[in-house]
Amino acid sequence: MWWGTLGTIRPFPNFHPDRDAADIQAALERKDAAALVRILTNRSNAQRRAVAQSFQDETKQDLSGALKKVLSGELEELLLQLLMLPEQLEAQRLKAAMAGLGTDEETLLEILCSRSRKTLQEVAAVYRQMYNKDLEKELKAETSGDFARLVVALLNKAVTAGSVRRDVQALAASLSGKKAEAGPWINILTSRDSDHLDKVLMELELETGQTVGQLVEKRFSGDFRLGLRVLVQCIQNPEVYLAQRLLTMKTSLVQGIMVSHSEEDLLRIRAAFLRLSGSSLYSTLQKHFKGEQLLALQAVCRSED
């Protein structure tokens, strides 16, 4: 598990998976969506998996399959996401971002930029298990040019030592020609730890007299510019970037981010959301969702700020 300690969902005290499994079975028979929401949003991921196992042992049914028979639409999707392992959810989100005619580049970037190398290795392994496809090959097929190079480098990111001064000089030099060079930005921003990169970007801003965001906007274009923009935001302040994503209140995006960060850092994202919008995430959800879906999202969010 990758979870930290700034999540909104914590292990439920006095936990009895067999009792929860029985309660879920009764709720499914009554088609009581509110009861399903109450149980599944008040258990940690590990506890939900224990409940699913108890349910299967008792009923000989898969809990996800049983939920699909009773629920539908966005609430069904949300509760099924809660039953997934964290890396399964991120693999599913990546697959969805590459499905169909268009590619959702920003969701690809959100996951690749905000997750560690270890996490992405776990996601890639699960992706192969779930879809019998190689994630790197799929990403290459969906992207091209410098953007493809960036995406692959993000998937395979590895921390190597570097000199802050030399990295600043390399980035500054890459911008000095008529056409900015993508290579140094890809190589440096995907191969250094966050503390090192914070120093590099700060010194680059002091040297050029412009923010890194301004430099990226002026000197690069297209998907590669978007990729660098997201990567820089995730280096400098990932919770602010994720809060900005939540401001859209797009259902798939809200559910994906909230569930995937619910046991990791959703408290930080909530705080950033409040600073950005002047309203709490909890209250904002109430303006855009309703019914059991609202109950579920607010339960994952947990409380007002």
Secondary structure, 3 states (H helix, E strand, C coil): CCCCCCCCCCCCCCCCHHHHHHHHHHHHHHCCHHHHHHHHCCCCHHHHHHHHHHHHHHHCCCHHHHHHHHCCHHHHHHHHHHHCCHHHHHHHHHHHHHCCCCCCHHHHHHHHHHCCHHHHHHHHHHHHHHHCCCHHHHHHHHCCHHHHHHHHHHHCCCCCCCCHHHHHHHHHHHCCCCCCCCHHHHHHHCCCCHHHHHHHHHHHHHHHCCCHHHHHHHHCCHHHHHHHHHHHHHHHCHHHHHHHHHCCCCHHHHHHHHHHCCCCCHHHHHHHHHHHHCCCHHHHHHHHCCHHHHHHHHHHHCCCC
